[in-house]
Amino acid sequence: MASNWPRLRLFCFLRDVSWMFKEATWMLLIPELCLPLGGFTVFCGIMAWKESCDLYQHFPTYRSRNLCLMVETSWLCSNIIWMIADCTVDEAGDVPWRLSPMIAVDKPVYRVVRNISGAGCLFGISVYLYGIAIFGIVPRLYPTCEPDEARRNLHRMLLSTSTATWCLKDFLWSQGTIMAALIVDCVTALCVMVEAKVEQGHFTPLTLARLMWVLSNAIWLLIELCQAELRFRLVAAGLVLVSGMLVTWNYVRNCEVDDDNTLTAALADQAQNCETVLPPFDQPKVRVAVIGAGPSGLSALWAFK
């Protein structure tokens, strides 16, 4: 059970990095790269969610993290569906290499696929709102629920608000409302900064990585809105690639200093005593070693000093 932690951390890291590289090659309209990367990203996302299901079912206080991973996985799958349509049946973009569409332009099919992708984003948002409801509203209606457990799960959900706003941005984008999506993208950047400040007390390299990713999406939206030149695509793709390198550097650095044996022993001890592992919010003797930089910052390992 505790051995799920290293696998979960690895799959989250691989998902995050491949997601970023997939976005960069999609921005540049290179289907020969973004499609295989998209398939690998979905595989890692599903495996990360599977590992979280195996782990978090033993620790009720961490159910919110499992819900957040569910939001990310559904959103990721929707994003990949849209990318496939973009590379196969949509018009070629303003790039000189003209590698898309891989099949033929088919606007009716493209609109249907974009609507399906938008529905997937709405499902992810619904899962997030469901988490807010069961951890924030139900305990107040039914006081028999564990108040501390619900409060900590609600805390985790609120610290993943940027996931919901990012998902909403993609939904609006899929429906063609570019200006609304751009506004929501700015809100996402604000949420990322607030979450980093509340959860860790300061900005980290991963905060910068996530902000660069959000900024690259804003540039991509402006490209769609203004039909900007190729150099803007290159800037947006470059920002995502730098974000991926930051995430990789952070993962390698933390793998060298993480005390996995301490964490494993703590989890095993709690499981043996049939106790609930409480999240380390407001506990000064707990260190947060964030391993990945996924949209909701879920790729984290809680290590005890």
ABEGO torsion letter per residue (X at the ends): XAAAAAAAAAAAAAAAAAAAAAAAAAAAGBAAAAAAAAAAAAAAAAAAAAAAAAAAAABAAAAAAAAAAAAAAAAAAAAAAAAAAAAAABBBBBBAAGAOBABBBBAAAAAAAAAAAAAAAAAAAAAAAAAAAAAAAAAAABAABBAAAAAAAAAAAAAAAAAAAAAAAAAAAAAGBAAAAAAAAAAAAAAAAAAAAAAAGBBBAAAAAAAAAAAAAAAAAAAAAAGBBAAAAAAAAAAAAAAAAAAAAAAAAAAAABBAAAAAAAAAAAAAAGBBBBBABGBAABBBBBABABAAGABBBBBBX
